[in-house]
Amino acid sequence: MPPPLTHRVIAANAYRVPQPFKAFAVRSDEPAHAFDARAPYDRVHVVRAGFLNADALASMAAPGRARTTAEAFSDIDYATTTPQELAAAAPGVADLVGSLAAALQVTGVLGDELGAYRSSLATRIDYLVSRGAGFHNDVRGHWSRCLFWILALAVADVEFVMPHPGVQLALTPGDLVVFDPALAHGLSRPGDAGQAMETSFPAGADNLQVFLTGELPVTDAQWAALGAPWLPVEEHERRGALDLMVAEFDDRSGAIKRPRELRDCMKRTTCYVDRETG
């Protein structure tokens, strides 16, 4: 029997917001939320996937390496996989995808029902291979209403960093991380003080990181339960929020570039959706 799942919740709300703003918010370029915004999800979940031993993790990582290319620093490449392919890569793990769904269920982000987590895995699972990662966020299209998960398959001396909420998480193979992709995130070395440094990720197979990754679509009711409801954009303007969709980040530090040029970002008039189609 595999060891029980261990679950940590990391607070992700010590926001470093640049002047003249006082908060962060996430707007959408989808019609359903054309004039709404939500706060970022203020927690990061880390579940230890004890059902995967070192051999299974290494075996699962091999197809990801073979099917992707990450030659330069901060290169990120994806390759879609399937539950069947993953099961074949780790034949010693009974119901691998079911175990992964159960690990995601522990976070509770989609509620208590296992089916919601199984459904997300049935929709899409990707390999993600990188050589370090400069700071960036993912918020366009349907990503504004998703949380992301990553399962570390092959990592060594790497930290997952979200600079604005102050998250700096050392990764080991078997760590499953759930987070809000609207917040800037990247990979750094432990000795680099949360900076994404090109010199720390030179060429060579030892400097590649291999993950599984996917999306957890979150309904409006679930966002509200998570403490980040979609609200009229005027409410976020009143709070002095900076729109994370338009923010541009320094690759190395994650600092938001030229924030004073974004003063009018949180207004109904700056909606991203054509009024006639939205």
SULBELFEN-V871800 format. One record per backbone hydrogen bond with DSSP energy under -1.0 kcal/mol. CO is the residue of the C=O (numbers start at 0). NH is the residue of the N-H. If there is no record, write none. Layout:
CO NH
CO NH
//
This chain:
5 47
7 45
9 43
12 14
17 20
22 241
24 243
25 37
29 32
30 33
32 35
34 232
36 230
37 25
41 11
43 9
44 177
45 7
46 175
47 49
48 51
52 56
53 57
54 58
55 59
56 60
57 61
60 64
61 65
62 66
71 74
74 130
76 128
78 126
81 85
82 86
83 87
84 88
85 89
89 92
94 98
95 99
96 100
97 101
98 102
99 103
100 104
101 105
103 106
104 107
107 110
113 117
114 118
115 119
116 120
117 121
118 122
119 123
124 80
125 212
126 78
127 210
128 76
129 208
130 73
132 186
135 184
139 142
140 143
141 144
142 145
144 217
146 215
147 178
148 213
149 176
150 211
151 173
153 209
157 170
158 187
159 168
160 185
161 166
163 15
164 13
166 161
168 159
171 174
173 48
174 151
175 46
176 149
177 44
178 147
179 182
180 137
184 135
185 160
187 158
188 191
191 194
196 199
197 200
203 206
204 207
208 129
209 152
209 153
210 127
211 150
212 125
213 148
215 146
218 222
219 223
220 224
221 225
222 227
223 226
230 36
231 234
232 236
233 237
234 238
235 240
236 239
239 21
239 22
241 24
247 256
249 253
250 134
251 195
254 249
257 260
258 261
261 264
266 269
267 270
273 277
//
